[in-house]
Every structure is written in C-alpha cells, then in structure tokens.
Amino acid sequence: MRLQRLVVIGLALSLATPLALALAQQTTKKDGKAAKTEQKSAAQGPQSKPEQSAPQPSDEIKKLARHFVGRWKVTGKVLDENWIPGGAEGSGMEVARRGPGGFSVISDSRMDFGKMGPFAGHGVTYWDASKKAYSGFWCDAWGPTCEPVGEGKWEGDKLVFTAEMKMGDQTIPTRQTYSNITRQGFDWLMESGDGKGGWKPSMSMKYERAQRGGRGMGMGHGAASDKKPAESAPKQ
C-alpha cells in the first residue's frame, strides 16, 4: 500500500510539475506584457487635452488698422460758430497704433487751436461682432467725461460713425465721416444733426502721413469734436 501510495504521489507530482511550469511561463508572459504596457504609459505621460486655438483679430479690425495706424500731421478747423465766434483753426500731430493682441486701434492726439487753446485726446476703437460695427470710446481735454464713438460702418470707400451725444438737456445726433482715404492721408468731418435729417458741419480735419520720427496719430476724434472748453459753450 505504501509503495502504491508513493507511486500515485510520484505520478501526481510528475503531472503537476509541467503544468506548474506552463502556468508560470504564461504568468510571466502576461506580467511581462503588463509591465511593458505600464512602461509605455509612463513614458507617454498623462494624456493632455487638445489646446484651444487663441482668438485672432477679425478682418474688420485688420482693415481699420491697415488704413489708420501710423503717424500723422494734422490741420483742422472748428466750423460751428456756436463753439466759438468766428471759428478756429488748429494744427498738431497724432499717432495710432494696434492695441493688445491687435484687437483694437489706440490713438493719441496733441493739437493747438489758438484761441480755443490746446487739445489732447485719447481713443480706442474696436470691432463689435454682435453689432457688426466698429465701436469705442474717446476722451479729451475739452470735457470731463469720455464719450462712446457710436457705431461705425463702411459705406463704399468711406467709414461713417453715427451716434447721439448729450449736450445739456439736449440729445444731438452726430456723424463722423472718414473720406479720401489713401496711404498718404485722409479727411475727417464731424457733423451735428437737427433731428430732422439735416446735418451741419461742426469740425474738420486733414491728415497727412508724417515723416519718420514725427509724433502722430489717426483714428482719433470719436465724439470729442462736440465737446467744447467751458469758455466756448454754445450760445443760448
């Protein structure tokens, strides 16, 4: 019985050994594959999400910058005698540059209008896609508040801004027109409306590209033209 038992045990061991080896080899292969997979994952690092592309300046603001960014010599006239009897003439320099990211045009102006005194202004113009129009603000030394420039749209080869401005207890329609636009310069005209479709010239400017090294601007006046120094308030 003991011999028979030993034979049975030996047979069992002889059968178990190859099976154990086979299982061990299979486990090693699987473990090796798993290890390689883990090593590959570690080498690749954490999966990163695709980066979102940064916003780009619109074609409209690129067009605005293409026409008006630069240094300009400026001459101007105050045409509305309600501002000052006999009107006034002025001259100076202006500069316009692209704003951060190219999403706007920023302008600064320095002029002297003689009997109306010095003039300094700062403006920001940008493209408002929701309105499909240019918009912005204008601040200058002739008024204590900054004014919205209204909505600007191209009408053929002219750029026209329309807005309404508060003057005392009145709301006055205003219109600014940029015309005769070339690489060498352009004209600017500010008009005040009577509310019935009529328009009266208030102020005009002529821009000529300045020599290198000059200080200048373009795209600047916004609604500033209808703001007057205290001593030149409209006649009652």
C-alpha positions, 0 to 999 in steps of 0.5 A: 500500500505504501509503495502504491501510495508513493507511486500515485504521489510520484505520478501526481507530482510528475503531472503537476510539475509541467503544468506548474511550469506552463502556468508560470511561463504564461504568468510571466508572459502576461506580467511581462506584457503588463509591465511593458504596457505600464512602461509605455504609459509612463513614458507617454505621460498623462494624456493632455487635452487638445489646446484651444486655438487663441482668438485672432483679430477679425478682418474688420479690425485688420482693415481699420488698422491697415488704413489708420495706424501710423503717424500723422500731421494734422490741420483742422478747423472748428466750423460751428460758430456756436463753439466759438465766434468766428471759428478756429483753426488748429494744427498738431500731430497724432499717432495710432497704433494696434492695441493688445493682441491687435484687437483694437486701434489706440490713438493719441492726439496733441493739437493747438487751436489758438484761441480755443487753446490746446487739445489732447485726446485719447481713443480706442476703437474696436470691432463689435461682432454682435453689432457688426460695427466698429465701436469705442470710446474717446476722451479729451481735454475739452470735457470731463467725461469720455464719450462712446464713438457710436457705431461705425460702418463702411459705406463704399470707400468711406467709414461713417460713425453715427451716434447721439451725444448729450449736450445739456438737456439736449440729445444731438445726433452726430456723424463722423465721416472718414473720406479720401482715404489713401496711404498718404492721408485722409479727411475727417468731418464731424457733423451735428444733426437737427433731428430732422435729417439735416446735418451741419458741419461742426469740425474738420480735419486733414491728415497727412502721413508724417515723416519718420520720427514725427509724433502722430496719430489717426483714428482719433476724434470719436465724439470729442469734436462736440465737446467744447472748453467751458469758455466756448459753450454754445450760445443760448 
